[in-house]
Amino acid sequence: MNQSVTKENADMSAQLDKAQKSIDRLFATRNDRWYPQCHIASKAGWINDPNGLSYYKGRYHAYFQLNPYGSEWGNMHWGHVSSADLVTWRREPLAMAPTLEVEKDGVFSGSAVVGDDGRLTIYYTGHRWRNGVNDDDGNLQEQCMAVSSDGIHFEKKGVVIPCPDDKILHFRDPKVWKMGGLWYMVFGVSTPAQRGEIWMYTSNDMEHWTFDRVIYRHPDPEVFMLECPDMFPLEDKWVICYSAMGLKPHGFEARNHNNAGYVIGSWQPGGDFHQETEFHLWDDGHNFYAPQTFQAPDGRRLVFGWMSPFTEPIPMQEDGWCGQFTVPREVSLAGDHLRCLPVREFSDLDQDRQDFGSIELEVNGSQDLVDDAQTADITMEIDLAKSQAERIGLEIHRTQSGDHTLVCYDDQLGRVVLDRHCNTYGDRGYRTAPVDKSSGKLKLRIIVDRGSIEVVVNDGLEIMSSYSFPAQGPRGIRLIAESGEGKALIDSLAIARLGTIWEEPDR
Ligand code: FRU
């Protein structure tokens, strides 16, 4: 344990003050046109991965990778929000700033557990650029530890797992849990041969860690790093998930710059992981990465993802902020897949639900449903068996300019499509999700925020998260049916407005 961290802990509060002032400065000119109402985001600045997700002393804690000094990635700190109920969130003081030599270039991602001494203990990666300026020559990364008695103020304990080989270029993102009296840690490694692996360590006392094994190695030699790995039990199975760097697109799959997914299998402490399913993406949208799971006090396995703006242009960067989480989702097993559903608490934000009942739409017909929705929680069921239209769905964020994002069922593809080709702002393109048509019905739930859309397909069998930046003016929602031999039959359709998640409005 590094004993020289006392001074750095004192320095941290000065660094955090400085960072908070920068956030406040950026906030003063924040443009709210796309700033989320019902998703976690920093008050200003850039965020990426969810970190340290936990339940401690009666509150849920969500920390996140934060650049307080601008709306681009860099200067990694940990930001922090907390909630008593997963519905209403409170902004907390920034949690961690880089102060130690080993984290000179950033306090990178990590996880939190309630330690044997009752303190919230976080494990994270101290990061330095090998060449002092950028990624070109790789990174110097070590797993570090910090503790807190209130979840708000952290005391750094220094490095607990140094990098064992200087030819390793990536070595980061520890995820920790306890089982049968022993602590387990997994994190991502890019080996000297540039293979993406997940390493497992164990510890009796939370401070001294021993290498156990390579618990997972990606089969594709092009996948050179597995960021933000997670490993957790679900019923009688174990899930290993990771965010893969180097995975190539194939068909509808893995079309984002980097892609987050999982495999399901079995594992016993002290043994190897036996994979039993193929790799599946967590989310079929444009913007989802670095998810982290944790266990709620009632036993539910919950996940937050980062809606990663991978592809330029990223227009929210001009607005003084960048990046938001997905809504919190409950994860459960559905055969060889994971089902991901917005947590039931999320519906508490629903207001003024408008019920449109069943709708029969002529081919090439449309119906305006809402004139101006900043936020919306939409539920609809389409009768696929009785509809003949080729595409049936909703134009969301529809402005007078004709801009919109289309969320529809596409009968040619037999898939749900989220299509941004009519957007003036941001990256365009479409993503699709498979549909199980065996029931003859398709259930969609669509969560709309000021700059994002999440589509939940058939009760969470698939889910898609994408940014969608509407143009100026009121933001309508329009039902459409396109081409084909006949009508579109909607069994039910309802739209609620979503209230804010913030305990105190920013302004
Ligand atoms: C994933 C990631 C992590 C790293 C963090 C740095 O998005 O690259 O591997 O710890 O972001 O911000």
Residues whose N, C-alpha, C, O or C-beta is under 5 A from the ligand:
A	BS01	FRU	N48 D49 Q65 M76 F108 S109 R172 D173 E227 C228 A290
